[in-house]
Every structure is written in structure tokens, then in C-alpha cells.
């Protein structure tokens, strides 16, 4: 019998965490974060990480697992997430994946296998250096020569995934798109429902801007300063995350505070747009427009009704 799994995805600031918590309370669920930044310790404000009180007694996993100078990959996410899924199912509860990193979610559903490739920090550093010297488009064009499918799929500024695709090719002599295609031919080992939340674009962008303002009021600048004082540099992968790279550049005098805030808001809006594009390309997704409901409780009830037709709920 396949293990059960519920996925709550969507763009940043759409309300995934709150809805996942309310759902977990209704159906004896536990939450596994699919966020590429919340996995790091000391990075709380800029990642919108929930406090213990905000978790409302629901067990959460994949938070504060690594130090900011440690590498986190899709392979490591899958390895850890699968163990937590096993653990939650063994307790008779329902694992709920909540987050906006589509590649992480796909690693569970598509059986992506990067075990033949090596995590090559030297190569990643070299590629980042080339991007600084020659630009992101230059590195993006390097991908075209070895994996045109991924080249066409990835935006030139999606440097992290471009480098990852180049890294996989370097160590396997096969494009990452090959592994992705092969994985789609394998049946998923989970019985799952895949929910994606969305709302009117203007409302989502307002929520993003308000969240950035709240982060700053809550001490984002001090959080970034503390990380730098602890010895974590802007070269750490973790500190390339939204909210950290922009504030670091403000602290370094590259931007004024106003410029950094505007840049952070703009970058976050663009990030949300890329997330939506990713999820829209996945035909397995069941979309829920948050604007169509008076409150999150009604959304949760709709999710339960939909999920009950797909998997047996707790």
C-alpha cells in the first residue's frame, strides 16, 4: 500500500503555512517544509519562518536543519523528507508538504535521482565567479551547449538551477533534463493530492510588499548583521536568499535602504511570478483561488472534500 501525502504549494505570501496548519489540525497532519531557506538556522525573519506559537501545536519538520554555510540540495531535501514522511505515516498521521519550491516537491513525486552526481562546491564557486565576471546570460548560454531543454526552461537569472544543471552534466555526462524525463516514466510511490493556492496578482503583490515591511519592522536588518558578525559571508548559498542578499548590499553601502527595500520587493514579486509559472506547467495540480473564499476555514474544508476523493484521510 502506498504511503499518503498531501501537498500545499503556491507562490510566496499566498498563505500556505496558515492553511497547512489549519488543515493539519483538522486531519491529524504534520508539516514538512519545502522551503529552500527555512531549512537554515538563524534565518528566521527574512524567511518568514513560523514561531512556535504560530505553529499552533502542529509538528513541523525541515526547519533549522543546517547552518548557513552548509549546502542544501534537492537530493538532500528528498532524502530527509522521505524519512519524515515515513515517520509521520508510521504514527498514523498525514504528512503535509508545505512550500513553494517546486523542484523539491517534484523530487518526491517524480523520483528525481541525482545520486550519480557529486555536490561540487568548487565548481559551483567557479560558475558563480564566471557569472559575476561575464554575467548570468553567459552562464545560461553555457547550458545551451549541453542541455537545450533546461536552457529553454530556465530563466537566465535562475543562476542556482542553471549551475545545478551544469554540475549534473559535468559529473554524469548526461543533462539534468534526461533524469527528469526518466523520472516521469516511473510511478510515484505516494498516494497524494497536490493543491496549489493562488490569488489575484495585485493582491498577492500587496501581500508581498506588506510582508517585506513587516520583516523590516521585526528586525531583518539586525538579523542580517548578526549573521555577518557570526562569520557568514554573502558568498554562502543561504545568504543568496531573498531578503538577505539585498540587505547585505545595503549594509555594504551598495544601495541606500530605500533602494534595497524596493529591490527586495521587486525581486520577491518576480520570484512569485516564476513560482506560479512553474506550478502552472504541472497538470497534476488542483488550483484553489484564495479570493473565492471568505476565510481560510472554508479553503481548508474544500481541500478536505477534494482530498477525500483522492486519498483516505486520517
Backbone bond lengths (Angstrom), bond angles and torsions (degrees), N, CA, C in turn:
res aa  C-N    CA-C-N  psi(-1)  N-CA   C-N-CA  omega(-1)  CA-C   N-CA-C  phi
1 X - - - 1.459 - - 1.528 109.35 -
2 X 1.331 116.08 132.51 1.453 120.17 -179.41 1.526 111.27 -71.37
3 X 1.334 115.45 146.17 1.460 119.58 174.65 1.523 109.81 -73.02
4 X 1.325 115.31 152.39 1.463 121.09 -177.35 1.519 110.69 -93.50
5 X 1.326 114.78 150.39 1.456 120.84 -177.40 1.522 109.64 -154.79
6 X 1.331 115.92 136.49 1.463 121.74 175.61 1.520 108.02 -120.61
7 X 1.322 116.90 135.52 1.462 121.82 -178.50 1.521 109.16 -119.44
8 X 1.329 116.00 127.94 1.465 122.72 174.13 1.525 106.88 -116.83
9 X 1.322 116.25 105.96 1.459 121.59 -175.46 1.523 110.14 -119.32
10 X 1.333 115.01 -179.42 1.455 120.43 178.74 1.509 111.36 143.26
11 X 1.326 116.76 175.46 1.466 120.78 -178.46 1.527 112.26 -71.22
12 X 1.295 115.49 162.14 1.458 120.68 177.97 1.521 111.01 -59.28
13 X 1.342 116.00 141.93 1.470 124.32 175.39 1.524 114.23 75.22
14 X 1.323 118.46 8.88 1.464 119.87 -178.69 1.528 112.68 -82.26
15 X 1.341 116.75 -16.17 1.465 120.14 178.22 1.519 114.70 111.27
16 X 1.324 117.58 20.84 1.473 122.23 -176.66 1.522 112.35 -58.08
17 X 1.334 116.36 -47.70 1.468 120.32 -174.13 1.528 111.40 -63.29
18 X 1.317 116.41 -45.82 1.469 120.48 -178.70 1.525 111.31 -63.24
19 X 1.323 116.13 -43.81 1.456 120.13 -179.40 1.523 110.61 -67.80
20 X 1.329 117.14 -39.78 1.464 120.01 178.93 1.532 110.82 -62.53
21 X 1.329 116.76 -38.88 1.468 120.06 178.81 1.521 111.13 -65.52
22 X 1.319 117.01 -45.87 1.466 119.95 179.90 1.531 110.58 -64.06
23 X 1.324 116.87 -37.38 1.456 120.79 176.45 1.526 110.68 -64.82
24 X 1.321 116.64 -44.89 1.464 121.20 -179.36 1.528 111.30 -60.32
25 X 1.321 116.48 -37.56 1.465 120.42 179.32 1.523 111.90 -66.43
26 X 1.327 116.27 -30.19 1.463 121.07 -177.13 1.525 112.60 -80.87
27 X 1.334 116.81 -31.85 1.472 119.43 -170.38 1.527 112.99 -125.71
28 X 1.320 118.02 24.43 1.475 121.52 179.03 1.528 110.99 56.64
29 X 1.309 115.75 53.32 1.454 120.40 -179.76 1.512 112.91 -102.54
30 X 1.317 115.81 161.74 1.460 123.52 171.88 1.519 107.06 -131.76
31 X 1.325 117.15 146.84 1.466 121.97 -166.52 1.526 112.09 -108.34
32 X 1.325 114.92 132.95 1.458 122.54 173.98 1.526 107.34 -112.87
33 X 1.315 116.79 119.89 1.460 120.31 -178.44 1.527 111.27 -73.80
34 X 1.335 115.62 133.54 1.471 121.75 173.04 1.522 107.80 -112.88
35 X 1.319 114.99 57.40 1.462 122.36 -179.32 1.527 108.32 -120.65
36 X 1.322 116.44 130.10 1.460 120.56 -174.00 1.527 113.70 -75.90
37 X 1.334 118.24 -10.04 1.467 120.96 -178.42 1.522 112.89 -113.00
38 X 1.329 117.69 -31.39 1.461 120.04 -178.48 1.519 112.60 -67.36
39 X 1.315 116.85 -13.18 1.462 120.99 178.44 1.527 111.51 -68.84
40 X 1.348 117.42 -16.38 1.457 121.16 -175.31 1.529 113.04 -92.41
41 X 1.326 115.29 140.86 1.455 122.12 175.12 1.530 109.74 -70.90
42 X 1.326 115.79 155.71 1.471 124.96 174.88 1.532 113.49 69.88
43 X 1.330 116.93 -2.22 1.463 120.47 -179.36 1.532 107.45 -112.05
44 X 1.317 115.39 86.12 1.458 120.90 -171.95 1.530 112.56 -109.15
45 X 1.313 115.90 -52.40 1.464 120.28 -174.61 1.523 110.89 -68.96
46 X 1.322 116.70 -49.11 1.458 121.03 -176.38 1.518 114.60 -68.85
47 X 1.346 117.10 -17.13 1.463 120.57 178.65 1.525 112.08 -101.69
48 X 1.336 116.63 1.02 1.475 121.75 -177.43 1.528 110.56 57.40
49 X 1.327 115.35 38.10 1.460 120.80 179.84 1.528 109.75 -69.27
50 X 1.314 116.29 137.39 1.456 120.39 -178.28 1.525 110.96 -71.72
51 X 1.326 115.44 144.21 1.456 120.22 171.91 1.523 108.74 -80.04
52 X 1.324 116.16 168.85 1.469 120.13 178.93 1.518 110.80 -59.70
53 X 1.329 117.18 -40.21 1.466 120.26 179.52 1.527 111.21 -65.31
54 X 1.334 116.06 -38.83 1.464 120.39 -178.67 1.527 112.46 -68.23
55 X 1.330 116.23 -21.78 1.467 119.83 178.39 1.526 112.05 -73.75
56 X 1.314 117.04 -15.45 1.465 123.44 175.09 1.532 113.01 53.53
57 X 1.336 115.04 38.53 1.452 119.23 176.03 1.515 115.62 82.32
58 X 1.323 117.39 0.14 1.462 121.20 179.61 1.525 109.48 -86.55
59 X 1.315 116.14 130.68 1.457 121.32 179.43 1.527 110.36 -67.82
60 X 1.327 115.80 130.73 1.462 121.96 178.33 1.533 110.32 -118.80
61 X 1.316 115.74 145.72 1.460 122.04 178.70 1.532 109.90 -126.57
62 X 1.308 116.02 164.04 1.465 124.68 178.26 1.526 112.58 68.27
63 X 1.325 115.75 30.57 1.457 121.57 172.26 1.521 108.21 -115.77
64 X 1.334 117.25 138.66 1.468 121.66 175.08 1.530 112.60 56.83
65 X 1.319 115.83 40.98 1.469 120.10 -178.19 1.524 112.53 -88.72
66 X 1.343 116.50 -28.00 1.458 120.67 -172.62 1.525 111.22 -129.81
67 X 1.342 115.44 159.30 1.463 120.66 171.28 1.531 108.69 -84.87
68 X 1.319 117.76 153.71 1.471 120.33 -174.19 1.530 115.86 -59.55
69 X 1.330 117.63 -19.13 1.468 119.06 179.09 1.523 112.45 -94.65
70 X 1.344 116.88 7.62 1.459 120.88 177.81 1.528 109.72 -97.40
71 X 1.319 114.74 149.70 1.465 120.16 -178.42 1.526 110.49 -84.51
72 X 1.322 114.93 143.21 1.456 121.05 175.49 1.516 107.06 -129.40
73 X 1.317 116.47 130.59 1.459 121.43 -175.49 1.514 109.68 -129.72
74 X 1.330 115.42 169.20 1.458 120.14 176.85 1.519 110.52 -62.97
75 X 1.329 116.96 -34.70 1.462 120.22 179.24 1.525 111.10 -65.87
76 X 1.333 116.38 -41.52 1.456 120.18 179.42 1.522 110.48 -69.13
77 X 1.332 116.39 -38.39 1.466 118.81 176.01 1.520 110.39 -58.19
78 X 1.322 116.47 -49.64 1.462 119.78 -177.57 1.526 111.22 -61.03
79 X 1.319 116.20 -43.44 1.462 120.15 -179.75 1.530 111.49 -58.14
80 X 1.322 115.96 -48.12 1.463 120.50 -178.85 1.533 111.14 -70.52
81 X 1.330 116.61 -44.29 1.463 120.45 -177.09 1.523 111.52 -62.47
82 X 1.316 117.17 -40.40 1.463 119.89 -179.88 1.529 111.36 -62.51
83 X 1.317 116.73 -37.38 1.466 120.34 177.84 1.527 110.40 -65.78
84 X 1.331 116.39 -41.20 1.465 119.37 179.21 1.530 111.20 -68.99
85 X 1.326 116.85 -37.15 1.469 120.15 177.19 1.525 110.03 -61.19
86 X 1.334 116.29 -44.37 1.466 120.63 177.00 1.529 110.72 -59.54
87 X 1.315 115.95 -44.91 1.457 121.45 -177.72 1.530 111.79 -63.26
88 X 1.317 116.54 -44.69 1.468 121.15 -177.94 1.530 110.71 -67.85
89 X 1.335 116.22 -44.77 1.457 119.72 178.07 1.525 111.88 -61.88
90 X 1.341 116.10 -37.37 1.466 120.54 -179.91 1.523 111.60 -63.20
91 X 1.332 117.03 -27.45 1.465 121.53 178.24 1.529 112.21 -83.06
92 X 1.338 116.08 -4.61 1.449 119.87 -178.13 1.507 113.68 83.84
93 X 1.340 116.60 14.61 1.464 121.63 178.07 1.523 110.21 -104.08
94 X 1.321 115.20 169.22 1.458 119.98 -178.33 1.523 110.55 -102.29
95 X 1.340 118.88 121.91 1.468 121.02 175.62 1.528 109.98 -72.32
96 X 1.333 115.99 131.97 1.462 121.72 177.89 1.528 107.96 -119.41
97 X 1.312 116.58 113.86 1.461 120.85 174.64 1.520 107.26 -84.20
98 X 1.316 116.77 122.31 1.469 120.72 -178.79 1.522 109.16 -126.74
99 X 1.332 116.24 120.71 1.459 118.72 178.76 1.506 112.07 166.49
100 X 1.323 114.57 176.71 1.455 119.95 -175.25 1.508 115.04 -116.45
101 X 1.336 117.97 9.88 1.456 120.36 179.93 1.522 108.88 -91.84
102 X 1.328 115.96 94.85 1.454 121.39 -173.92 1.511 113.99 -59.28
103 X 1.327 117.33 -35.56 1.465 120.21 -179.39 1.520 110.84 -64.08
104 X 1.331 117.34 -37.36 1.462 120.50 178.04 1.524 110.30 -64.48
105 X 1.310 115.79 -44.42 1.469 120.14 179.23 1.525 110.12 -61.68
106 X 1.327 116.60 -44.95 1.461 120.22 179.61 1.520 112.37 -62.36
107 X 1.324 117.46 -29.52 1.466 119.77 179.64 1.523 111.43 -63.39
108 X 1.336 116.87 -26.18 1.460 120.99 177.94 1.527 111.42 -85.59
109 X 1.325 116.64 -38.24 1.465 120.66 -175.39 1.519 112.80 -85.21
110 X 1.328 116.37 -31.00 1.463 120.40 -174.82 1.513 113.63 -101.77
111 X 1.328 117.30 -0.10 1.462 120.76 -179.10 1.531 112.20 56.92
112 X 1.347 116.78 40.51 1.464 119.32 178.18 1.521 109.75 -57.19
113 X 1.307 116.51 133.83 1.459 120.58 -176.02 1.522 109.53 -125.71
114 X 1.328 115.02 106.15 1.458 119.90 177.43 1.533 110.40 -110.65
115 X 1.334 117.37 23.59 1.456 119.41 -173.42 1.518 112.86 -68.10
116 X 1.341 117.31 -20.65 1.461 119.92 179.26 1.521 112.08 -79.86
117 X 1.323 115.89 -12.87 1.468 118.74 -178.33 1.519 110.13 -96.55
118 X 1.311 114.77 159.69 1.460 121.74 -177.32 1.520 109.06 -111.57
119 X 1.323 116.00 140.55 1.463 119.58 172.94 1.527 107.32 -76.54
120 X 1.292 115.89 107.42 1.464 122.80 -171.16 1.533 109.52 -111.30
121 X 1.318 115.78 91.19 1.462 120.57 -177.09 1.522 111.83 -65.13
122 X 1.317 116.84 -35.01 1.467 119.68 179.34 1.527 110.63 -63.84
123 X 1.315 115.60 -42.37 1.465 119.54 179.26 1.525 110.80 -66.16
124 X 1.325 116.86 -42.40 1.467 120.46 178.67 1.530 110.62 -60.35
125 X 1.331 115.36 -43.65 1.460 119.93 179.77 1.532 110.38 -63.60
126 X 1.319 115.72 -40.61 1.461 120.43 178.36 1.528 110.66 -61.35
127 X 1.327 117.18 -44.86 1.461 121.34 -179.36 1.533 111.44 -65.56
128 X 1.340 116.48 -39.42 1.468 119.20 176.58 1.522 110.80 -63.22
129 X 1.339 115.84 -37.47 1.461 120.08 177.17 1.520 111.68 -64.02
130 X 1.322 116.26 -40.74 1.465 120.31 178.07 1.520 110.55 -64.53
131 X 1.342 116.33 -38.49 1.469 119.29 179.99 1.524 110.97 -65.97
132 X 1.331 116.69 -36.19 1.471 120.50 178.20 1.530 109.78 -67.30
133 X 1.334 115.66 -41.34 1.462 120.58 -176.71 1.537 112.69 -75.27
134 X 1.338 116.05 -41.66 1.463 119.60 -170.71 1.518 114.20 -117.43
135 X 1.333 116.58 -9.85 1.460 119.76 177.55 1.521 113.21 102.55
136 X 1.327 115.10 155.49 1.463 120.79 -179.58 1.525 112.58 -63.20
137 X 1.330 116.30 -35.04 1.464 119.42 -178.47 1.532 111.57 -63.84
138 X 1.313 116.20 -32.58 1.471 119.88 178.06 1.526 110.52 -63.73
139 X 1.349 115.87 -45.73 1.467 120.03 178.99 1.527 110.24 -66.82
140 X 1.328 115.68 -38.52 1.466 120.31 177.36 1.527 110.54 -60.03
141 X 1.313 117.50 -40.63 1.461 121.20 178.94 1.531 112.09 -68.10
142 X 1.318 117.01 -27.70 1.466 120.23 174.61 1.522 110.34 -61.30
143 X 1.329 115.55 -35.88 1.460 120.57 179.71 1.520 111.37 -67.40
144 X 1.313 117.37 -32.37 1.469 121.29 -178.00 1.523 111.28 -59.50
145 X 1.317 116.37 -33.10 1.464 120.38 -177.17 1.525 112.84 -71.45
146 X 1.337 117.63 -24.27 1.467 120.07 -175.01 1.526 113.57 -116.49
147 X 1.334 117.44 -20.39 1.467 120.15 -176.52 1.529 108.76 -155.63
148 X 1.337 115.59 82.30 1.458 119.79 -175.67 1.528 111.77 -67.01
149 X 1.333 117.17 -28.80 1.465 120.65 178.38 1.526 109.91 -62.16
150 X 1.324 116.78 -48.93 1.462 120.44 179.09 1.527 110.91 -68.93
151 X 1.327 116.29 -35.26 1.464 120.96 177.31 1.525 110.69 -56.92
152 X 1.321 116.43 -45.15 1.469 120.85 -179.11 1.530 111.59 -72.81
153 X 1.303 117.42 -25.34 1.459 121.75 -176.30 1.526 112.30 -83.29
154 X 1.324 117.06 -35.63 1.462 121.60 -172.65 1.524 111.95 -94.42
155 X 1.321 116.01 137.84 1.467 121.65 175.20 1.528 109.02 -71.39
156 X 1.326 118.27 144.75 1.471 120.38 -179.90 1.523 114.49 -55.66
157 X 1.329 117.23 -25.86 1.464 119.49 179.63 1.527 113.58 -89.75
158 X 1.329 116.74 -1.49 1.471 119.93 177.29 1.527 108.15 -84.11
159 X 1.330 114.33 62.97 1.468 121.46 -169.27 1.525 112.45 -61.24
160 X 1.326 116.97 -38.71 1.469 120.49 -176.85 1.525 110.80 -59.41
161 X 1.332 117.19 -46.51 1.469 120.19 -177.89 1.530 111.64 -75.76
162 X 1.331 116.32 -30.43 1.469 119.46 176.06 1.528 109.40 -63.13
163 X 1.332 115.20 -47.53 1.468 119.66 179.24 1.524 110.42 -63.20
164 X 1.338 116.19 -38.91 1.461 119.53 178.65 1.527 110.76 -61.43
165 X 1.327 116.68 -42.56 1.465 120.19 179.59 1.532 110.90 -64.29
166 X 1.321 116.87 -40.65 1.466 121.04 177.20 1.524 110.79 -65.22
167 X 1.328 115.76 -38.70 1.460 121.61 -179.97 1.536 111.13 -63.97
168 X 1.339 115.80 -44.40 1.465 120.00 178.44 1.529 110.30 -60.73
169 X 1.332 116.36 -44.49 1.466 119.38 179.52 1.529 111.13 -63.89
170 X 1.313 116.52 -40.83 1.465 120.65 -177.84 1.527 110.94 -58.46
171 X 1.327 116.60 -38.51 1.466 119.78 -172.59 1.519 114.23 -101.04
172 X 1.328 118.23 -5.69 1.467 120.34 179.53 1.518 112.80 -124.73
173 X 1.343 116.31 -14.36 1.471 122.52 -175.16 1.524 111.27 62.29
174 X 1.337 116.53 18.65 1.461 121.71 175.51 1.520 108.59 -131.97
175 X 1.323 117.08 143.47 1.472 119.22 180.00 1.520 111.61 -69.66
176 X 1.325 115.68 151.91 1.461 120.33 179.03 1.523 110.61 -62.31
177 X 1.327 117.14 -29.30 1.463 120.49 178.43 1.523 111.37 -64.48
178 X 1.325 117.69 -27.25 1.468 121.06 176.05 1.520 110.12 -64.59
179 X 1.327 116.51 -47.20 1.471 120.43 179.43 1.525 110.48 -63.41
180 X 1.321 115.79 -37.79 1.463 119.52 -179.78 1.518 111.15 -66.83
181 X 1.342 116.70 -39.57 1.460 120.67 178.09 1.518 111.00 -66.61
182 X 1.328 117.08 -43.08 1.462 120.50 179.71 1.518 111.02 -63.72
183 X 1.322 116.32 -36.85 1.464 119.78 -177.38 1.523 111.20 -65.83
184 X 1.338 116.91 -32.29 1.452 120.60 -179.50 1.529 112.15 -68.76
185 X 1.318 115.77 -18.67 1.453 120.20 -179.76 1.528 112.04 -86.37
186 X 1.322 116.39 -5.75 1.456 121.08 178.43 1.526 109.40 -99.83
187 X 1.320 117.84 137.14 1.471 119.59 178.71 1.520 111.50 -66.68
188 X 1.319 115.44 142.06 1.463 120.27 177.83 1.529 109.31 -68.11
189 X 1.293 116.27 140.50 1.469 119.28 -177.59 1.528 112.29 -86.63
190 X 1.348 116.09 -0.06 1.462 119.58 179.96 1.519 111.49 -112.20
191 X 1.314 115.16 148.84 1.457 122.64 166.95 1.522 105.02 -93.69
192 X 1.326 117.65 113.15 1.466 118.75 -166.19 1.521 113.08 -138.43
193 X 1.328 113.60 162.72 1.458 122.65 166.47 1.523 107.13 -124.33
194 X 1.318 115.73 141.10 1.465 121.81 -173.88 1.530 107.56 -123.71
195 X 1.328 115.72 101.50 1.460 122.65 -178.47 1.523 109.73 -101.97
196 X 1.318 116.29 134.83 1.461 119.68 174.64 1.531 109.11 -125.90
197 X 1.323 115.80 128.59 1.457 122.29 -178.91 1.527 110.41 -93.86
198 X 1.322 114.89 145.51 1.457 119.82 175.77 1.519 108.91 -148.98
199 X 1.315 116.80 166.62 1.455 122.20 175.29 1.523 108.43 -153.91
200 X 1.309 116.59 171.90 1.456 121.54 178.64 1.524 109.82 -52.91
201 X 1.319 115.94 134.18 1.467 121.18 -173.23 1.529 112.38 -55.12
202 X 1.337 117.89 -44.80 1.466 120.58 -177.95 1.531 111.12 -63.53
203 X 1.326 116.48 -37.50 1.461 120.43 178.84 1.526 110.83 -68.33
204 X 1.327 115.99 -41.48 1.461 120.17 178.22 1.525 110.55 -61.71
205 X 1.325 116.66 -43.19 1.460 120.00 -179.62 1.532 111.19 -65.93
206 X 1.315 117.06 -36.17 1.472 119.81 175.42 1.522 110.34 -63.54
207 X 1.326 116.58 -41.07 1.471 120.45 178.90 1.528 110.73 -64.46
208 X 1.324 116.23 -38.42 1.463 120.13 177.69 1.527 110.44 -63.49
209 X 1.340 116.79 -47.26 1.468 120.51 179.87 1.525 111.00 -61.45
210 X 1.320 116.64 -41.93 1.466 120.55 179.28 1.521 111.28 -66.72
211 X 1.331 116.48 -36.37 1.462 118.97 178.51 1.522 110.79 -65.39
212 X 1.320 116.92 -42.14 1.468 120.16 177.96 1.531 109.94 -60.84
213 X 1.323 117.32 -44.66 1.466 120.72 177.99 1.528 111.10 -59.21
214 X 1.333 116.20 -41.58 1.458 120.36 -179.80 1.526 110.95 -67.29
215 X 1.315 117.57 -38.13 1.462 121.28 177.39 1.527 110.91 -59.91
216 X 1.311 115.55 -42.89 1.462 120.06 179.85 1.521 111.02 -66.29
217 X 1.328 116.39 -40.92 1.461 120.41 177.69 1.527 111.66 -65.64
218 X 1.327 115.88 -28.91 1.467 120.67 -177.75 1.519 113.02 -84.78
219 X 1.340 117.26 -5.07 1.458 119.65 174.84 1.511 115.77 108.22
220 X 1.332 118.00 30.85 1.464 120.71 -179.16 1.526 111.96 -59.24
221 X 1.314 117.09 -42.42 1.471 119.65 -178.14 1.520 110.48 -62.31
222 X 1.322 117.33 -42.86 1.467 120.62 177.95 1.519 111.22 -64.61
223 X 1.324 117.04 -36.87 1.461 120.16 178.44 1.525 110.54 -62.78
224 X 1.323 116.44 -42.93 1.463 120.46 -179.86 1.526 110.24 -67.71
225 X 1.333 117.08 -41.81 1.469 120.06 177.51 1.525 110.66 -58.99
226 X 1.317 116.62 -42.68 1.461 120.83 -178.79 1.528 110.85 -63.13
227 X 1.319 116.32 -41.34 1.462 119.81 177.65 1.528 111.28 -60.88
228 X 1.324 115.82 -41.82 1.461 119.98 179.60 1.526 110.45 -67.78
229 X 1.332 117.26 -38.25 1.464 121.41 177.64 1.527 111.86 -66.18
230 X 1.331 116.68 -27.58 1.462 121.98 177.62 1.524 111.86 -77.39
231 X 1.326 116.08 -5.82 1.459 120.12 176.66 1.513 115.29 101.15
232 X 1.335 116.09 5.08 1.458 118.69 178.83 1.526 108.54 -86.78
233 X 1.330 116.20 121.67 1.459 120.54 -175.54 1.518 110.74 -95.13
234 X 1.322 114.73 169.48 1.477 120.23 179.67 1.522 111.35 -66.93
235 X 1.339 117.53 -12.75 1.458 120.90 178.94 1.524 112.12 -78.61
236 X 1.338 117.36 -15.06 1.465 119.67 176.27 1.530 108.88 -63.39
237 X 1.313 115.83 137.65 1.467 119.67 179.59 1.522 110.78 -56.09
238 X 1.322 116.57 -40.08 1.471 120.83 -177.78 1.523 111.36 -59.40
239 X 1.326 116.90 -38.45 1.457 120.40 -175.99 1.528 112.97 -84.15
240 X 1.322 115.75 6.09 1.457 120.09 169.25 1.523 110.62 -86.92
241 X 1.332 116.30 -3.10 1.463 121.00 -178.21 1.523 110.70 -68.17
242 X 1.331 114.98 153.95 1.467 120.92 176.22 1.525 110.08 -54.83
243 X 1.316 115.47 136.73 1.455 120.43 178.24 1.505 112.71 95.32
244 X 1.311 116.86 -21.44 1.460 121.16 -179.28 1.526 110.77 -103.98
245 X 1.323 117.02 -47.99 1.460 118.48 -178.98 1.528 111.38 -64.30
246 X 1.337 116.98 -36.74 1.463 119.84 -179.55 1.532 111.45 -68.83
247 X 1.332 116.52 -41.50 1.470 120.14 -179.44 1.525 110.87 -71.69
248 X 1.320 117.41 -35.16 1.463 120.01 175.29 1.525 110.06 -60.25
249 X 1.316 116.89 -42.43 1.465 120.36 -179.86 1.530 111.15 -67.57
250 X 1.333 117.09 -29.95 1.470 119.77 172.64 1.526 110.13 -67.31
251 X 1.323 116.31 -46.80 1.475 120.63 -179.12 1.528 110.48 -61.12
252 X 1.327 116.04 -35.31 1.468 120.44 -179.39 1.524 112.62 -80.37
253 X 1.334 117.35 -2.52 1.453 120.97 177.07 1.511 114.83 84.70
254 X 1.326 117.17 9.14 1.463 120.37 179.23 1.522 110.18 -71.83
255 X 1.336 115.72 -37.82 1.461 121.26 178.73 1.525 109.42 -127.06
256 X 1.330 115.31 154.55 1.457 119.77 168.41 1.524 107.32 -73.67
257 X 1.328 117.28 167.01 1.453 119.87 179.24 1.530 110.66 -60.77
258 X 1.316 116.37 -43.12 1.464 119.91 -179.99 1.524 111.23 -61.52
259 X 1.335 116.15 -42.54 1.461 120.14 178.98 1.525 110.90 -64.12
260 X 1.327 116.56 -41.97 1.463 120.67 -179.48 1.522 111.21 -64.08
261 X 1.330 116.56 -41.19 1.474 120.61 179.73 1.519 110.25 -65.04
262 X 1.319 116.40 -46.06 1.466 119.82 179.52 1.530 111.21 -62.79
263 X 1.335 115.87 -38.39 1.458 120.36 178.90 1.522 110.57 -66.34
264 X 1.328 116.78 -42.21 1.461 121.19 179.17 1.527 111.04 -62.54
265 X 1.314 116.33 -44.06 1.467 119.31 178.50 1.525 111.05 -63.60
266 X 1.323 116.33 -44.21 1.462 119.86 179.36 1.521 111.40 -62.62
267 X 1.344 117.02 -46.18 1.464 121.06 -178.62 1.530 111.58 -63.71
268 X 1.334 116.05 -36.41 1.459 119.67 -179.88 1.523 110.65 -70.25
269 X 1.326 116.48 -39.15 1.468 119.00 176.33 1.529 110.52 -62.75
270 X 1.313 116.97 -42.25 1.461 120.61 178.91 1.530 110.79 -65.26
271 X 1.327 115.83 -37.22 1.457 120.29 177.65 1.524 110.72 -62.87
272 X 1.324 116.68 -43.89 1.470 121.23 178.80 1.532 110.35 -60.67
273 X 1.313 116.09 -39.66 1.469 120.62 179.16 1.528 110.71 -63.41
274 X 1.339 117.16 -41.14 1.465 120.85 178.20 1.529 110.80 -66.34
275 X 1.336 116.37 -38.64 1.461 119.46 177.35 1.524 110.82 -60.03
276 X 1.328 116.30 -46.15 1.461 120.43 -179.46 1.530 111.25 -62.44
277 X 1.321 116.80 -39.41 1.458 120.39 177.58 1.520 110.80 -61.17
278 X 1.337 116.05 -41.96 1.471 121.15 179.11 1.528 110.04 -60.27
279 X 1.322 116.88 -52.04 1.463 120.19 -175.32 1.526 112.13 -67.87
280 X 1.326 117.07 -32.67 1.465 119.60 179.43 1.518 112.07 -66.09
281 X 1.320 116.47 -23.67 1.459 120.46 179.42 1.521 112.92 -82.50
282 X 1.328 117.12 -1.72 1.465 121.64 -178.71 1.525 109.26 -105.74
283 X 1.314 116.91 111.18 1.463 122.43 -174.90 1.531 112.59 -73.55
284 X 1.310 118.21 -8.94 1.468 120.60 179.91 1.522 112.42 -80.56
285 X 1.311 116.45 -11.83 1.461 121.61 -172.89 1.528 111.50 -75.72
286 X 1.329 116.16 137.22 1.471 123.07 169.77 1.523 106.96 -103.62
287 X 1.326 116.86 116.10 1.459 121.44 -173.14 1.526 111.63 -88.01
288 X 1.310 114.98 140.05 1.464 121.79 173.07 1.522 108.34 -127.44
289 X 1.329 115.87 120.88 1.458 121.17 177.23 1.526 108.62 -87.75
290 X 1.314 115.69 111.39 1.465 121.36 -176.12 1.526 111.46 -59.19
291 X 1.328 116.47 -30.96 1.468 120.20 -177.53 1.529 112.94 -64.33
292 X 1.312 116.96 -19.02 1.467 120.86 -176.33 1.527 113.26 -83.27
293 X 1.322 117.30 1.29 1.464 120.78 -175.74 1.528 110.26 -125.18
294 X 1.324 117.44 143.15 1.461 120.47 -179.01 1.526 113.63 -72.60
295 X 1.353 117.53 -23.45 1.465 120.60 -179.69 1.523 109.48 -160.17
296 X 1.325 115.32 168.36 1.458 120.20 -178.08 1.525 111.99 -64.98
297 X 1.334 118.56 -29.94 1.461 121.11 179.72 1.527 111.07 -57.45
298 X 1.324 116.12 -40.74 1.458 119.95 -179.89 1.534 110.93 -68.43
299 X 1.321 116.07 -34.87 1.464 120.06 177.04 1.520 110.07 -64.25
300 X 1.325 115.54 -44.87 1.465 120.51 179.86 1.526 110.94 -61.02
301 X 1.309 117.25 -42.81 1.468 120.68 178.60 1.527 110.68 -61.87
302 X 1.324 117.44 -39.27 1.461 120.72 178.00 1.525 111.02 -66.45
303 X 1.327 116.87 -40.14 1.460 120.62 177.14 1.519 110.47 -60.94
304 X 1.316 116.29 -43.91 1.466 120.49 -179.91 1.526 110.91 -62.01
305 X 1.337 116.74 -43.32 1.461 119.86 178.88 1.529 111.42 -62.11
306 X 1.332 115.52 -44.22 1.466 119.43 179.53 1.527 110.54 -65.81
307 X 1.331 117.02 -46.05 1.459 121.21 -177.02 1.529 112.29 -63.54
308 X 1.322 115.87 -35.79 1.470 120.02 -179.02 1.519 112.36 -60.66
309 X 1.322 116.64 -24.52 1.457 120.44 178.15 1.526 112.98 -84.82
310 X 1.336 116.13 -8.46 1.450 120.74 -177.55 1.525 113.18 -110.74
311 X 1.336 115.39 -42.23 1.458 120.81 -179.65 1.528 108.40 -136.62
312 X 1.313 115.46 159.20 1.455 119.47 175.93 1.523 108.51 -82.18
313 X 1.317 116.46 118.18 1.456 120.94 -177.36 1.520 110.46 -82.09
314 X 1.309 115.83 160.95 1.466 121.66 179.89 1.523 109.30 -64.67
